[in-house]
Amino acid sequence: MIRVGVIGCGKIAQIRHIPEYLDNDKVKLVGLYDRTLERAKALTEKYNLIHYIDYHDMLNDDNIDAVSICVSNNLHAEITIEALNHGKHVLCEKPMATNLEDCLLMLKTAKENNKKLLIAHNQRLTKAHVYAKKLIEDQILGDCLTFRTTFGHSGPETWSINPGLNTWFFNKDTASMGALGDLGIHKTDLINYILNDEIIEVKASLETLDKKYESGEPVLVDDNAICIYKTRKGAIGTMSASWTFYGPEDNSTVIYGTKGIMKIYDDERYSIRVFLRNGEKINFDLEGIQTNDNQTKSGVIDEFVDCLEHNKDSVLSAEHIIPSMKAIFASLNSALTGKTIRID
Ligand SMILES: NC(=O)c1ccc[n+]([C@@H]2O[C@H](COP(=O)([O-])OP(=O)(O)OC[C@H]3O[C@@H](n4cnc5c(N)ncnc54)[C@H](O)[C@@H]3O)[C@@H](O)[C@H]2O)c1
């Protein structure tokens, strides 16, 4: 039986990692760590787990095979690399890291230690995205010409386990990126995944339009990101990420191909709608996506456990996520310089 620990016991650990480990009978959740000791203590008492007061104790524990890393973005690389060097498999939350060098070092360290490193890109696993990818592979749309993909909600200040305007999500040192790294990474990665393609050119604008600290000063990370992407196969499209959609969440993607149009999570009733050039319309009623207000099982933990149990590759393996991280860092570079950035 695979034995796991969770480092960081905030919102994503509490709604996804901890319950999904507890729900999987191939894995034993052994213990938890959070730097807010009372938070981890309360959870370990509730579920009868070990409470580690230092995460190094967890990494030094031979009874732990794998860890989930659910802390602020700035610590993903450091703790992942430590965990891999202690012989643990790692499931790290997104964004993988805050710069490309760290992403590559994480991957190298996983390979050197012969350990699995998965990044928690749950959007790769939603039923509609998996099915849409298959339909696209089966050429239902012909060749993809353009796309637009969006992820927007009203911001992380009400989401975090420590809510408020001084959340770590708004702090450049701990978050590094704003809406781009929080939401944009999901949709950037989705484009690479769903089109079986790779973003190779980026032009981006990042702005802080509305979010302010308690002091009234604008936050130092972007609250809106608009990126124009070009892919290796020649498609062009837009990716927008926003923390200022003060209404229903938008998690939609539209793909425009030579044979028709596919709309994903763009309609309350049908998760996929296909409109063919010949006039035919096809609706698919699959499970809705996980939203802040509607959390369903992400499947990320089952995928990690399955990957460890069968020693297999996963769509969440770090090497598959690196091209998406390159597009994110290229977007930051483009926004800073005003230039179109070509990704090598
Ligand atoms: N896959 C997704 O859809 C998704 C959704 C939300 C958050 N996330 C990611 O999960 C991570 C955590 O986000 P969250 O929403 O749980 O935030 P949160 O603010 O709710 O919780 C963060 C937790 O990390 C703890 N923490 C911070 N620094 C720590 C440290 N040095 N050591 C140990 N614990 C530390 C805090 O005490 C808190 O318990 C972030 O990287 C975020 O981007 C992913």
The ligand as a MOL file (V3000), in Angstrom:
LIG
                    3D

  0  0  0     0  0            999 V3000
M  V30 BEGIN CTAB
M  V30 COUNTS 44 48 0 0 0
M  V30 BEGIN ATOM
M  V30 1 N -5.2770 22.7240 -9.0130 0
M  V30 2 C -6.0990 23.7400 -8.7140 0
M  V30 3 O -7.1260 23.9440 -9.3620 0
M  V30 4 C -5.7740 24.6390 -7.5560 0
M  V30 5 C -6.7890 25.3750 -6.9510 0
M  V30 6 C -6.4490 26.2030 -5.8690 0
M  V30 7 C -5.1250 26.2820 -5.4380 0
M  V30 8 N -4.1590 25.5740 -6.0760 0 CHG=1
M  V30 9 C -2.7560 25.6980 -5.6650 0
M  V30 10 O -2.5810 25.0680 -4.3980 0
M  V30 11 C -1.5880 25.7610 -3.6500 0
M  V30 12 C -2.1860 26.1100 -2.2880 0
M  V30 13 O -3.3080 26.9500 -2.5050 0
M  V30 14 P -4.5690 26.9930 -1.5300 0
M  V30 15 O -5.7020 27.3890 -2.3680 0
M  V30 16 O -4.6540 25.7660 -0.7480 0 CHG=-1
M  V30 17 O -4.1400 28.2240 -0.6190 0
M  V30 18 P -4.5610 28.5260 0.8820 0
M  V30 19 O -4.2110 29.9390 1.1640 0
M  V30 20 O -5.9580 28.0900 1.1340 0
M  V30 21 O -3.6230 27.5820 1.7270 0
M  V30 22 C -2.2230 27.6390 1.6770 0
M  V30 23 C -1.7230 26.7590 2.8150 0
M  V30 24 O -0.3390 26.6110 2.7190 0
M  V30 25 C 0.1880 26.8500 4.0160 0
M  V30 26 N 1.5600 27.2590 3.8530 0
M  V30 27 C 2.0080 28.3980 3.3090 0
M  V30 28 N 3.3370 28.3990 3.3460 0
M  V30 29 C 3.7160 27.2250 3.9230 0
M  V30 30 C 4.9470 26.6260 4.2410 0
M  V30 31 N 6.0910 27.2740 4.0370 0
M  V30 32 N 4.9540 25.4000 4.7770 0
M  V30 33 C 3.7950 24.7550 5.0070 0
M  V30 34 N 2.6000 25.2810 4.7920 0
M  V30 35 C 2.5730 26.5000 4.2380 0
M  V30 36 C -0.6930 27.8540 4.6710 0
M  V30 37 O -0.5670 27.8110 6.0780 0
M  V30 38 C -2.0540 27.3490 4.1890 0
M  V30 39 O -2.5340 26.3390 5.0400 0
M  V30 40 C -1.1880 26.9790 -4.4820 0
M  V30 41 O 0.0140 26.7280 -5.1530 0
M  V30 42 C -2.3200 27.1280 -5.4800 0
M  V30 43 O -1.9050 27.6820 -6.7060 0
M  V30 44 C -4.4730 24.7460 -7.1030 0
M  V30 END ATOM
M  V30 BEGIN BOND
M  V30 1 1 1 2
M  V30 2 2 2 3
M  V30 3 1 2 4
M  V30 4 1 4 5
M  V30 5 2 4 44
M  V30 6 2 5 6
M  V30 7 1 6 7
M  V30 8 2 7 8
M  V30 9 1 8 9
M  V30 10 1 8 44
M  V30 11 1 9 10
M  V30 12 1 9 42
M  V30 13 1 10 11
M  V30 14 1 11 12
M  V30 15 1 11 40
M  V30 16 1 12 13
M  V30 17 1 13 14
M  V30 18 2 14 15
M  V30 19 1 14 16
M  V30 20 1 14 17
M  V30 21 1 17 18
M  V30 22 2 18 19
M  V30 23 1 18 20
M  V30 24 1 18 21
M  V30 25 1 21 22
M  V30 26 1 22 23
M  V30 27 1 23 24
M  V30 28 1 23 38
M  V30 29 1 24 25
M  V30 30 1 25 26
M  V30 31 1 25 36
M  V30 32 1 26 27
M  V30 33 1 26 35
M  V30 34 2 27 28
M  V30 35 1 28 29
M  V30 36 1 29 30
M  V30 37 2 29 35
M  V30 38 1 30 31
M  V30 39 2 30 32
M  V30 40 1 32 33
M  V30 41 2 33 34
M  V30 42 1 34 35
M  V30 43 1 36 37
M  V30 44 1 36 38
M  V30 45 1 38 39
M  V30 46 1 40 41
M  V30 47 1 40 42
M  V30 48 1 42 43
M  V30 END BOND
M  V30 END CTAB
M  END
